[in-house]
């Protein structure tokens, strides 16, 4: 078995990193992600720093 991250985990990691490429990656992932992934990210946003939450809001407004 090889451990892997879920799409939700990857989005959260990218939000936490917060760079321009990370924002682009999150936007690209959201373009193909089911609504379930978006809901999972939103459920776990409280675990992230405020910069990551702000980035999520900016991305969601632009999506």
mmCIF file as Biopython writes it, N, C-alpha, C and O atoms, coordinates in Angstrom:
data_model
#
loop_
_atom_site.group_PDB
_atom_site.id
_atom_site.type_symbol
_atom_site.label_atom_id
_atom_site.label_alt_id
_atom_site.label_comp_id
_atom_site.label_asym_id
_atom_site.label_entity_id
_atom_site.label_seq_id
_atom_site.pdbx_PDB_ins_code
_atom_site.Cartn_x
_atom_site.Cartn_y
_atom_site.Cartn_z
_atom_site.occupancy
_atom_site.B_iso_or_equiv
_atom_site.auth_seq_id
_atom_site.auth_asym_id
_atom_site.pdbx_PDB_model_num
ATOM 1   N N  . UNK A ? 1  ? 0.838   -1.187 0.000   1.0 0.0 1  A 1 
ATOM 2   C CA . UNK A ? 1  ? 0.000   0.000  0.000   1.0 0.0 1  A 1 
ATOM 3   C C  . UNK A ? 1  ? 0.879   1.246  0.000   1.0 0.0 1  A 1 
ATOM 4   O O  . UNK A ? 1  ? 1.857   1.335  0.742   1.0 0.0 1  A 1 
ATOM 5   N N  . UNK A ? 2  ? 0.520   2.185  -0.829  1.0 0.0 2  A 1 
ATOM 6   C CA . UNK A ? 2  ? 1.211   3.464  -0.901  1.0 0.0 2  A 1 
ATOM 7   C C  . UNK A ? 2  ? 0.258   4.551  -0.412  1.0 0.0 2  A 1 
ATOM 8   O O  . UNK A ? 2  ? -0.793  4.766  -1.015  1.0 0.0 2  A 1 
ATOM 9   N N  . UNK A ? 3  ? 0.614   5.240  0.679   1.0 0.0 3  A 1 
ATOM 10  C CA . UNK A ? 3  ? -0.298  6.285  1.156   1.0 0.0 3  A 1 
ATOM 11  C C  . UNK A ? 3  ? -0.368  7.446  0.168   1.0 0.0 3  A 1 
ATOM 12  O O  . UNK A ? 3  ? 0.643   7.845  -0.410  1.0 0.0 3  A 1 
ATOM 13  N N  . UNK A ? 4  ? -1.556  7.975  -0.017  1.0 0.0 4  A 1 
ATOM 14  C CA . UNK A ? 4  ? -1.756  9.113  -0.909  1.0 0.0 4  A 1 
ATOM 15  C C  . UNK A ? 4  ? -2.676  10.127 -0.225  1.0 0.0 4  A 1 
ATOM 16  O O  . UNK A ? 4  ? -3.404  9.791  0.709   1.0 0.0 4  A 1 
ATOM 17  N N  . UNK A ? 5  ? -2.631  11.342 -0.694  1.0 0.0 5  A 1 
ATOM 18  C CA . UNK A ? 5  ? -3.531  12.365 -0.168  1.0 0.0 5  A 1 
ATOM 19  C C  . UNK A ? 5  ? -4.802  12.381 -1.013  1.0 0.0 5  A 1 
ATOM 20  O O  . UNK A ? 5  ? -4.790  12.015 -2.189  1.0 0.0 5  A 1 
ATOM 21  N N  . UNK A ? 6  ? -5.878  12.804 -0.400  1.0 0.0 6  A 1 
ATOM 22  C CA . UNK A ? 6  ? -7.127  12.963 -1.146  1.0 0.0 6  A 1 
ATOM 23  C C  . UNK A ? 6  ? -7.101  14.319 -1.847  1.0 0.0 6  A 1 
ATOM 24  O O  . UNK A ? 6  ? -6.232  15.148 -1.581  1.0 0.0 6  A 1 
ATOM 25  N N  . UNK A ? 7  ? -8.044  14.531 -2.731  1.0 0.0 7  A 1 
ATOM 26  C CA . UNK A ? 7  ? -8.155  15.836 -3.390  1.0 0.0 7  A 1 
ATOM 27  C C  . UNK A ? 7  ? -8.373  16.923 -2.347  1.0 0.0 7  A 1 
ATOM 28  O O  . UNK A ? 7  ? -7.796  18.005 -2.449  1.0 0.0 7  A 1 
ATOM 29  N N  . UNK A ? 8  ? -9.194  16.646 -1.355  1.0 0.0 8  A 1 
ATOM 30  C CA . UNK A ? 8  ? -9.437  17.605 -0.273  1.0 0.0 8  A 1 
ATOM 31  C C  . UNK A ? 8  ? -8.140  17.936 0.451   1.0 0.0 8  A 1 
ATOM 32  O O  . UNK A ? 8  ? -7.841  19.105 0.694   1.0 0.0 8  A 1 
ATOM 33  N N  . UNK A ? 9  ? -7.371  16.909 0.795   1.0 0.0 9  A 1 
ATOM 34  C CA . UNK A ? 9  ? -6.090  17.127 1.473   1.0 0.0 9  A 1 
ATOM 35  C C  . UNK A ? 9  ? -5.152  17.980 0.622   1.0 0.0 9  A 1 
ATOM 36  O O  . UNK A ? 9  ? -4.492  18.886 1.130   1.0 0.0 9  A 1 
ATOM 37  N N  . UNK A ? 10 ? -5.100  17.686 -0.660  1.0 0.0 10 A 1 
ATOM 38  C CA . UNK A ? 10 ? -4.213  18.432 -1.547  1.0 0.0 10 A 1 
ATOM 39  C C  . UNK A ? 10 ? -4.631  19.903 -1.622  1.0 0.0 10 A 1 
ATOM 40  O O  . UNK A ? 10 ? -3.782  20.794 -1.582  1.0 0.0 10 A 1 
ATOM 41  N N  . UNK A ? 11 ? -5.914  20.151 -1.730  1.0 0.0 11 A 1 
ATOM 42  C CA . UNK A ? 11 ? -6.391  21.536 -1.756  1.0 0.0 11 A 1 
ATOM 43  C C  . UNK A ? 11 ? -6.027  22.251 -0.468  1.0 0.0 11 A 1 
ATOM 44  O O  . UNK A ? 11 ? -5.564  23.391 -0.504  1.0 0.0 11 A 1 
ATOM 45  N N  . UNK A ? 12 ? -6.227  21.600 0.667   1.0 0.0 12 A 1 
ATOM 46  C CA . UNK A ? 12 ? -5.890  22.212 1.954   1.0 0.0 12 A 1 
ATOM 47  C C  . UNK A ? 12 ? -4.386  22.496 2.058   1.0 0.0 12 A 1 
ATOM 48  O O  . UNK A ? 12 ? -3.985  23.546 2.559   1.0 0.0 12 A 1 
ATOM 49  N N  . UNK A ? 13 ? -3.569  21.571 1.589   1.0 0.0 13 A 1 
ATOM 50  C CA . UNK A ? 13 ? -2.120  21.797 1.598   1.0 0.0 13 A 1 
ATOM 51  C C  . UNK A ? 13 ? -1.745  22.980 0.707   1.0 0.0 13 A 1 
ATOM 52  O O  . UNK A ? 13 ? -0.904  23.800 1.077   1.0 0.0 13 A 1 
ATOM 53  N N  . UNK A ? 14 ? -2.367  23.064 -0.460  1.0 0.0 14 A 1 
ATOM 54  C CA . UNK A ? 14 ? -2.092  24.162 -1.388  1.0 0.0 14 A 1 
ATOM 55  C C  . UNK A ? 14 ? -2.547  25.501 -0.804  1.0 0.0 14 A 1 
ATOM 56  O O  . UNK A ? 14 ? -1.853  26.507 -0.949  1.0 0.0 14 A 1 
ATOM 57  N N  . UNK A ? 15 ? -3.702  25.520 -0.148  1.0 0.0 15 A 1 
ATOM 58  C CA . UNK A ? 15 ? -4.173  26.743 0.489   1.0 0.0 15 A 1 
ATOM 59  C C  . UNK A ? 15 ? -3.213  27.184 1.583   1.0 0.0 15 A 1 
ATOM 60  O O  . UNK A ? 15 ? -2.931  28.373 1.731   1.0 0.0 15 A 1 
ATOM 61  N N  . UNK A ? 16 ? -2.717  26.224 2.342   1.0 0.0 16 A 1 
ATOM 62  C CA . UNK A ? 16 ? -1.787  26.547 3.424   1.0 0.0 16 A 1 
ATOM 63  C C  . UNK A ? 16 ? -0.475  27.102 2.876   1.0 0.0 16 A 1 
ATOM 64  O O  . UNK A ? 16 ? 0.110   28.008 3.469   1.0 0.0 16 A 1 
ATOM 65  N N  . UNK A ? 17 ? -0.008  26.564 1.746   1.0 0.0 17 A 1 
ATOM 66  C CA . UNK A ? 17 ? 1.227   27.066 1.133   1.0 0.0 17 A 1 
ATOM 67  C C  . UNK A ? 17 ? 1.015   28.491 0.624   1.0 0.0 17 A 1 
ATOM 68  O O  . UNK A ? 17 ? 1.848   29.368 0.851   1.0 0.0 17 A 1 
ATOM 69  N N  . UNK A ? 18 ? -0.105  28.714 -0.064  1.0 0.0 18 A 1 
ATOM 70  C CA . UNK A ? 18 ? -0.560  30.050 -0.411  1.0 0.0 18 A 1 
ATOM 71  C C  . UNK A ? 18 ? 0.148   30.821 -1.502  1.0 0.0 18 A 1 
ATOM 72  O O  . UNK A ? 18 ? -0.093  32.020 -1.644  1.0 0.0 18 A 1 
ATOM 73  N N  . UNK A ? 19 ? 1.003   30.195 -2.274  1.0 0.0 19 A 1 
ATOM 74  C CA . UNK A ? 19 ? 1.683   30.908 -3.352  1.0 0.0 19 A 1 
ATOM 75  C C  . UNK A ? 19 ? 0.812   31.032 -4.592  1.0 0.0 19 A 1 
ATOM 76  O O  . UNK A ? 19 ? -0.256  30.425 -4.667  1.0 0.0 19 A 1 
ATOM 77  N N  . UNK A ? 20 ? 1.268   31.821 -5.573  1.0 0.0 20 A 1 
ATOM 78  C CA . UNK A ? 20 ? 0.487   31.994 -6.807  1.0 0.0 20 A 1 
ATOM 79  C C  . UNK A ? 20 ? 0.252   30.678 -7.553  1.0 0.0 20 A 1 
ATOM 80  O O  . UNK A ? 20 ? -0.841  30.438 -8.066  1.0 0.0 20 A 1 
ATOM 81  N N  . UNK A ? 21 ? 1.266   29.839 -7.611  1.0 0.0 21 A 1 
ATOM 82  C CA . UNK A ? 21 ? 1.100   28.540 -8.274  1.0 0.0 21 A 1 
ATOM 83  C C  . UNK A ? 21 ? 0.116   27.674 -7.498  1.0 0.0 21 A 1 
ATOM 84  O O  . UNK A ? 21 ? -0.677  26.944 -8.092  1.0 0.0 21 A 1 
ATOM 85  N N  . UNK A ? 22 ? 0.168   27.754 -6.168  1.0 0.0 22 A 1 
ATOM 86  C CA . UNK A ? 22 ? -0.758  26.991 -5.334  1.0 0.0 22 A 1 
ATOM 87  C C  . UNK A ? 22 ? -2.194  27.432 -5.594  1.0 0.0 22 A 1 
ATOM 88  O O  . UNK A ? 22 ? -3.094  26.598 -5.696  1.0 0.0 22 A 1 
ATOM 89  N N  . UNK A ? 23 ? -2.407  28.737 -5.700  1.0 0.0 23 A 1 
ATOM 90  C CA . UNK A ? 23 ? -3.749  29.260 -5.983  1.0 0.0 23 A 1 
ATOM 91  C C  . UNK A ? 23 ? -4.235  28.762 -7.345  1.0 0.0 23 A 1 
ATOM 92  O O  . UNK A ? 23 ? -5.396  28.380 -7.491  1.0 0.0 23 A 1 
ATOM 93  N N  . UNK A ? 24 ? -3.353  28.767 -8.330  1.0 0.0 24 A 1 
ATOM 94  C CA . UNK A ? 24 ? -3.713  28.269 -9.659  1.0 0.0 24 A 1 
ATOM 95  C C  . UNK A ? 24 ? -4.057  26.784 -9.586  1.0 0.0 24 A 1 
ATOM 96  O O  . UNK A ? 24 ? -5.022  26.331 -10.201 1.0 0.0 24 A 1 
ATOM 97  N N  . UNK A ? 25 ? -3.257  26.028 -8.826  1.0 0.0 25 A 1 
ATOM 98  C CA . UNK A ? 25 ? -3.510  24.591 -8.673  1.0 0.0 25 A 1 
ATOM 99  C C  . UNK A ? 25 ? -4.871  24.334 -8.032  1.0 0.0 25 A 1 
ATOM 100 O O  . UNK A ? 25 ? -5.609  23.454 -8.475  1.0 0.0 25 A 1 
ATOM 101 N N  . UNK A ? 26 ? -5.209  25.098 -6.989  1.0 0.0 26 A 1 
ATOM 102 C CA . UNK A ? 26 ? -6.504  24.933 -6.323  1.0 0.0 26 A 1 
ATOM 103 C C  . UNK A ? 26 ? -7.630  25.241 -7.305  1.0 0.0 26 A 1 
ATOM 104 O O  . UNK A ? 26 ? -8.614  24.505 -7.376  1.0 0.0 26 A 1 
ATOM 105 N N  . UNK A ? 27 ? -7.488  26.314 -8.049  1.0 0.0 27 A 1 
ATOM 106 C CA . UNK A ? 27 ? -8.500  26.677 -9.036  1.0 0.0 27 A 1 
ATOM 107 C C  . UNK A ? 27 ? -8.680  25.557 -10.052 1.0 0.0 27 A 1 
ATOM 108 O O  . UNK A ? 27 ? -9.807  25.222 -10.420 1.0 0.0 27 A 1 
ATOM 109 N N  . UNK A ? 28 ? -7.588  24.985 -10.500 1.0 0.0 28 A 1 
ATOM 110 C CA . UNK A ? 28 ? -7.645  23.889 -11.473 1.0 0.0 28 A 1 
ATOM 111 C C  . UNK A ? 28 ? -8.298  22.646 -10.873 1.0 0.0 28 A 1 
ATOM 112 O O  . UNK A ? 28 ? -9.097  21.979 -11.529 1.0 0.0 28 A 1 
ATOM 113 N N  . UNK A ? 29 ? -7.956  22.344 -9.637  1.0 0.0 29 A 1 
ATOM 114 C CA . UNK A ? 29 ? -8.565  21.186 -8.973  1.0 0.0 29 A 1 
ATOM 115 C C  . UNK A ? 29 ? -10.066 21.380 -8.787  1.0 0.0 29 A 1 
ATOM 116 O O  . UNK A ? 29 ? -10.844 20.443 -8.962  1.0 0.0 29 A 1 
ATOM 117 N N  . UNK A ? 30 ? -10.466 22.586 -8.435  1.0 0.0 30 A 1 
ATOM 118 C CA . UNK A ? 30 ? -11.890 22.855 -8.230  1.0 0.0 30 A 1 
ATOM 119 C C  . UNK A ? 30 ? -12.683 22.738 -9.520  1.0 0.0 30 A 1 
ATOM 120 O O  . UNK A ? 30 ? -13.876 22.436 -9.494  1.0 0.0 30 A 1 
ATOM 121 N N  . UNK A ? 31 ? -12.030 22.975 -10.640 1.0 0.0 31 A 1 
ATOM 122 C CA . UNK A ? 31 ? -12.716 22.885 -11.931 1.0 0.0 31 A 1 
ATOM 123 C C  . UNK A ? 31 ? -13.197 21.464 -12.221 1.0 0.0 31 A 1 
ATOM 124 O O  . UNK A ? 31 ? -14.142 21.270 -12.985 1.0 0.0 31 A 1 
ATOM 125 N N  . UNK A ? 32 ? -12.551 20.481 -11.616 1.0 0.0 32 A 1 
ATOM 126 C CA . UNK A ? 32 ? -12.929 19.088 -11.862 1.0 0.0 32 A 1 
ATOM 127 C C  . UNK A ? 32 ? -13.398 18.370 -10.605 1.0 0.0 32 A 1 
ATOM 128 O O  . UNK A ? 32 ? -13.763 17.196 -10.661 1.0 0.0 32 A 1 
ATOM 129 N N  . UNK A ? 33 ? -13.392 19.060 -9.479  1.0 0.0 33 A 1 
ATOM 130 C CA . UNK A ? 33 ? -13.757 18.431 -8.205  1.0 0.0 33 A 1 
ATOM 131 C C  . UNK A ? 33 ? -15.273 18.377 -8.037  1.0 0.0 33 A 1 
ATOM 132 O O  . UNK A ? 33 ? -15.981 19.317 -8.398  1.0 0.0 33 A 1 
ATOM 133 N N  . UNK A ? 34 ? -15.762 17.268 -7.485  1.0 0.0 34 A 1 
ATOM 134 C CA . UNK A ? 34 ? -17.191 17.214 -7.187  1.0 0.0 34 A 1 
ATOM 135 C C  . UNK A ? 34 ? -17.535 18.129 -6.002  1.0 0.0 34 A 1 
ATOM 136 O O  . UNK A ? 34 ? -16.661 18.499 -5.217  1.0 0.0 34 A 1 
ATOM 137 N N  . UNK A ? 35 ? -18.794 18.480 -5.890  1.0 0.0 35 A 1 
ATOM 138 C CA . UNK A ? 35 ? -19.250 19.347 -4.802  1.0 0.0 35 A 1 
ATOM 139 C C  . UNK A ? 35 ? -18.868 18.788 -3.435  1.0 0.0 35 A 1 
ATOM 140 O O  . UNK A ? 35 ? -18.657 19.547 -2.489  1.0 0.0 35 A 1 
ATOM 141 N N  . UNK A ? 36 ? -18.780 17.483 -3.330  1.0 0.0 36 A 1 
ATOM 142 C CA . UNK A ? 36 ? -18.406 16.842 -2.061  1.0 0.0 36 A 1 
ATOM 143 C C  . UNK A ? 36 ? -17.037 17.336 -1.592  1.0 0.0 36 A 1 
ATOM 144 O O  . UNK A ? 36 ? -16.843 17.567 -0.399  1.0 0.0 36 A 1 
ATOM 145 N N  . UNK A ? 37 ? -16.102 17.497 -2.502  1.0 0.0 37 A 1 
ATOM 146 C CA . UNK A ? 37 ? -14.755 17.963 -2.153  1.0 0.0 37 A 1 
ATOM 147 C C  . UNK A ? 37 ? -14.825 19.392 -1.622  1.0 0.0 37 A 1 
ATOM 148 O O  . UNK A ? 37 ? -14.181 19.719 -0.625  1.0 0.0 37 A 1 
ATOM 149 N N  . UNK A ? 38 ? -15.597 20.232 -2.279  1.0 0.0 38 A 1 
ATOM 150 C CA . UNK A ? 38 ? -15.737 21.618 -1.831  1.0 0.0 38 A 1 
ATOM 151 C C  . UNK A ? 38 ? -16.318 21.654 -0.421  1.0 0.0 38 A 1 
ATOM 152 O O  . UNK A ? 38 ? -15.851 22.415 0.426   1.0 0.0 38 A 1 
ATOM 153 N N  . UNK A ? 39 ? -17.324 20.841 -0.173  1.0 0.0 39 A 1 
ATOM 154 C CA . UNK A ? 39 ? -17.930 20.775 1.157   1.0 0.0 39 A 1 
ATOM 155 C C  . UNK A ? 39 ? -16.917 20.297 2.193   1.0 0.0 39 A 1 
ATOM 156 O O  . UNK A ? 39 ? -16.875 20.822 3.305   1.0 0.0 39 A 1 
ATOM 157 N N  . UNK A ? 40 ? -16.092 19.296 1.835   1.0 0.0 40 A 1 
ATOM 158 C CA . UNK A ? 40 ? -15.076 18.781 2.763   1.0 0.0 40 A 1 
ATOM 159 C C  . UNK A ? 40 ? -14.040 19.851 3.082   1.0 0.0 40 A 1 
ATOM 160 O O  . UNK A ? 40 ? -13.621 19.984 4.232   1.0 0.0 40 A 1 
ATOM 161 N N  . UNK A ? 41 ? -13.623 20.615 2.073   1.0 0.0 41 A 1 
ATOM 162 C CA . UNK A ? 41 ? -12.658 21.695 2.302   1.0 0.0 41 A 1 
ATOM 163 C C  . UNK A ? 41 ? -13.265 22.718 3.256   1.0 0.0 41 A 1 
ATOM 164 O O  . UNK A ? 41 ? -12.613 23.150 4.207   1.0 0.0 41 A 1 
ATOM 165 N N  . UNK A ? 42 ? -14.501 23.100 3.004   1.0 0.0 42 A 1 
ATOM 166 C CA . UNK A ? 42 ? -15.147 24.109 3.844   1.0 0.0 42 A 1 
ATOM 167 C C  . UNK A ? 42 ? -15.306 23.633 5.282   1.0 0.0 42 A 1 
ATOM 168 O O  . UNK A ? 42 ? -15.220 24.433 6.214   1.0 0.0 42 A 1 
ATOM 169 N N  . UNK A ? 43 ? -15.536 22.339 5.468   1.0 0.0 43 A 1 
ATOM 170 C CA . UNK A ? 43 ? -15.646 21.777 6.820   1.0 0.0 43 A 1 
ATOM 171 C C  . UNK A ? 43 ? -14.326 21.872 7.580   1.0 0.0 43 A 1 
ATOM 172 O O  . UNK A ? 43 ? -14.316 21.989 8.806   1.0 0.0 43 A 1 
ATOM 173 N N  . UNK A ? 44 ? -13.225 21.823 6.858   1.0 0.0 44 A 1 
ATOM 174 C CA . UNK A ? 44 ? -11.906 21.789 7.504   1.0 0.0 44 A 1 
ATOM 175 C C  . UNK A ? 44 ? -11.174 23.123 7.464   1.0 0.0 44 A 1 
ATOM 176 O O  . UNK A ? 44 ? -10.033 23.206 7.918   1.0 0.0 44 A 1 
ATOM 177 N N  . UNK A ? 45 ? -11.800 24.168 6.933   1.0 0.0 45 A 1 
ATOM 178 C CA . UNK A ? 45 ? -11.162 25.479 6.842   1.0 0.0 45 A 1 
ATOM 179 C C  . UNK A ? 45 ? -10.753 26.031 8.196   1.0 0.0 45 A 1 
ATOM 180 O O  . UNK A ? 45 ? -9.755  26.745 8.294   1.0 0.0 45 A 1 
ATOM 181 N N  . UNK A ? 46 ? -11.497 25.718 9.230   1.0 0.0 46 A 1 
ATOM 182 C CA . UNK A ? 46 ? -11.194 26.243 10.565  1.0 0.0 46 A 1 
ATOM 183 C C  . UNK A ? 46 ? -9.806  25.825 11.034  1.0 0.0 46 A 1 
ATOM 184 O O  . UNK A ? 46 ? -9.217  26.488 11.888  1.0 0.0 46 A 1 
ATOM 185 N N  . UNK A ? 47 ? -9.283  24.744 10.491  1.0 0.0 47 A 1 
ATOM 186 C CA . UNK A ? 47 ? -7.958  24.254 10.866  1.0 0.0 47 A 1 
ATOM 187 C C  . UNK A ? 47 ? -6.824  25.055 10.228  1.0 0.0 47 A 1 
ATOM 188 O O  . UNK A ? 47 ? -5.664  24.892 10.607  1.0 0.0 47 A 1 
ATOM 189 N N  . UNK A ? 48 ? -7.146  25.913 9.267   1.0 0.0 48 A 1 
ATOM 190 C CA . UNK A ? 48 ? -6.123  26.649 8.526   1.0 0.0 48 A 1 
ATOM 191 C C  . UNK A ? 48 ? -5.919  28.048 9.084   1.0 0.0 48 A 1 
ATOM 192 O O  . UNK A ? 48 ? -6.778  28.591 9.778   1.0 0.0 48 A 1 
ATOM 193 N N  . UNK A ? 49 ? -4.770  28.617 8.767   1.0 0.0 49 A 1 
ATOM 194 C CA . UNK A ? 49 ? -4.483  29.993 9.175   1.0 0.0 49 A 1 
ATOM 195 C C  . UNK A ? 49 ? -5.348  30.956 8.355   1.0 0.0 49 A 1 
ATOM 196 O O  . UNK A ? 49 ? -5.907  30.589 7.321   1.0 0.0 49 A 1 
ATOM 197 N N  . UNK A ? 50 ? -5.441  32.188 8.841   1.0 0.0 50 A 1 
ATOM 198 C CA . UNK A ? 50 ? -6.341  33.155 8.208   1.0 0.0 50 A 1 
ATOM 199 C C  . UNK A ? 50 ? -5.963  33.461 6.765   1.0 0.0 50 A 1 
ATOM 200 O O  . UNK A ? 50 ? -6.851  33.685 5.943   1.0 0.0 50 A 1 
ATOM 201 N N  . UNK A ? 51 ? -4.678  33.479 6.430   1.0 0.0 51 A 1 
ATOM 202 C CA . UNK A ? 51 ? -4.262  33.725 5.047   1.0 0.0 51 A 1 
ATOM 203 C C  . UNK A ? 51 ? -4.825  32.661 4.106   1.0 0.0 51 A 1 
ATOM 204 O O  . UNK A ? 51 ? -5.262  32.970 2.997   1.0 0.0 51 A 1 
ATOM 205 N N  . UNK A ? 52 ? -4.810  31.421 4.551   1.0 0.0 52 A 1 
ATOM 206 C CA . UNK A ? 52 ? -5.327  30.326 3.735   1.0 0.0 52 A 1 
ATOM 207 C C  . UNK A ? 52 ? -6.835  30.447 3.563   1.0 0.0 52 A 1 
ATOM 208 O O  . UNK A ? 52 ? -7.364  30.177 2.485   1.0 0.0 52 A 1 
ATOM 209 N N  . UNK A ? 53 ? -7.527  30.853 4.626   1.0 0.0 53 A 1 
ATOM 210 C CA . UNK A ? 53 ? -8.980  31.050 4.540   1.0 0.0 53 A 1 
ATOM 211 C C  . UNK A ? 53 ? -9.302  32.182 3.573   1.0 0.0 53 A 1 
ATOM 212 O O  . UNK A ? 53 ? -10.238 32.082 2.780   1.0 0.0 53 A 1 
ATOM 213 N N  . UNK A ? 54 ? -8.526  33.253 3.642   1.0 0.0 54 A 1 
ATOM 214 C CA . UNK A ? 54 ? -8.730  34.378 2.726   1.0 0.0 54 A 1 
ATOM 215 C C  . UNK A ? 54 ? -8.512  33.954 1.277   1.0 0.0 54 A 1 
ATOM 216 O O  . UNK A ? 54 ? -9.278  34.336 0.392   1.0 0.0 54 A 1 
ATOM 217 N N  . UNK A ? 55 ? -7.470  33.165 1.038   1.0 0.0 55 A 1 
ATOM 218 C CA . UNK A ? 55 ? -7.194  32.671 -0.312  1.0 0.0 55 A 1 
ATOM 219 C C  . UNK A ? 55 ? -8.363  31.827 -0.812  1.0 0.0 55 A 1 
ATOM 220 O O  . UNK A ? 55 ? -8.779  31.963 -1.962  1.0 0.0 55 A 1 
ATOM 221 N N  . UNK A ? 56 ? -8.887  30.970 0.035   1.0 0.0 56 A 1 
ATOM 222 C CA . UNK A ? 56 ? -10.037 30.144 -0.333  1.0 0.0 56 A 1 
ATOM 223 C C  . UNK A ? 56 ? -11.215 31.025 -0.753  1.0 0.0 56 A 1 
ATOM 224 O O  . UNK A ? 56 ? -11.857 30.760 -1.769  1.0 0.0 56 A 1 
ATOM 225 N N  . UNK A ? 57 ? -11.495 32.057 0.015   1.0 0.0 57 A 1 
ATOM 226 C CA . UNK A ? 57 ? -12.605 32.955 -0.300  1.0 0.0 57 A 1 
ATOM 227 C C  . UNK A ? 57 ? -12.384 33.669 -1.640  1.0 0.0 57 A 1 
ATOM 228 O O  . UNK A ? 57 ? -13.310 33.802 -2.440  1.0 0.0 57 A 1 
ATOM 229 N N  . UNK A ? 58 ? -11.156 34.123 -1.874  1.0 0.0 58 A 1 
ATOM 230 C CA . UNK A ? 58 ? -10.858 34.778 -3.158  1.0 0.0 58 A 1 
ATOM 231 C C  . UNK A ? 58 ? -11.033 33.827 -4.319  1.0 0.0 58 A 1 
ATOM 232 O O  . UNK A ? 58 ? -11.591 34.195 -5.353  1.0 0.0 58 A 1 
ATOM 233 N N  . UNK A ? 59 ? -10.557 32.604 -4.154  1.0 0.0 59 A 1 
ATOM 234 C CA . UNK A ? 59 ? -10.679 31.614 -5.223  1.0 0.0 59 A 1 
ATOM 235 C C  . UNK A ? 59 ? -12.148 31.285 -5.478  1.0 0.0 59 A 1 
ATOM 236 O O  . UNK A ? 59 ? -12.574 31.205 -6.630  1.0 0.0 59 A 1 
ATOM 237 N N  . UNK A ? 60 ? -12.913 31.097 -4.426  1.0 0.0 60 A 1 
ATOM 238 C CA . UNK A ? 60 ? -14.328 30.754 -4.574  1.0 0.0 60 A 1 
ATOM 239 C C  . UNK A ? 60 ? -15.118 31.883 -5.224  1.0 0.0 60 A 1 
ATOM 240 O O  . UNK A ? 60 ? -16.029 31.624 -6.012  1.0 0.0 60 A 1 
ATOM 241 N N  . UNK A ? 61 ? -14.785 33.122 -4.908  1.0 0.0 61 A 1 
ATOM 242 C CA . UNK A ? 61 ? -15.472 34.250 -5.548  1.0 0.0 61 A 1 
ATOM 243 C C  . UNK A ? 61 ? -15.158 34.322 -7.040  1.0 0.0 61 A 1 
ATOM 244 O O  . UNK A ? 61 ? -16.003 34.703 -7.849  1.0 0.0 61 A 1 
ATOM 245 N N  . UNK A ? 62 ? -13.918 33.946 -7.391  1.0 0.0 62 A 1 
ATOM 246 C CA . UNK A ? 62 ? -13.510 33.991 -8.795  1.0 0.0 62 A 1 
ATOM 247 C C  . UNK A ? 62 ? -13.953 32.785 -9.594  1.0 0.0 62 A 1 
ATOM 248 O O  . UNK A ? 62 ? -13.928 32.801 -10.824 1.0 0.0 62 A 1 
ATOM 249 N N  . UNK A ? 63 ? -14.362 31.728 -8.884  1.0 0.0 63 A 1 
ATOM 250 C CA . UNK A ? 63 ? -14.739 30.483 -9.573  1.0 0.0 63 A 1 
ATOM 251 C C  . UNK A ? 63 ? -16.124 30.543 -10.156 1.0 0.0 63 A 1 
ATOM 252 O O  . UNK A ? 63 ? -16.581 29.575 -10.763 1.0 0.0 63 A 1 
#
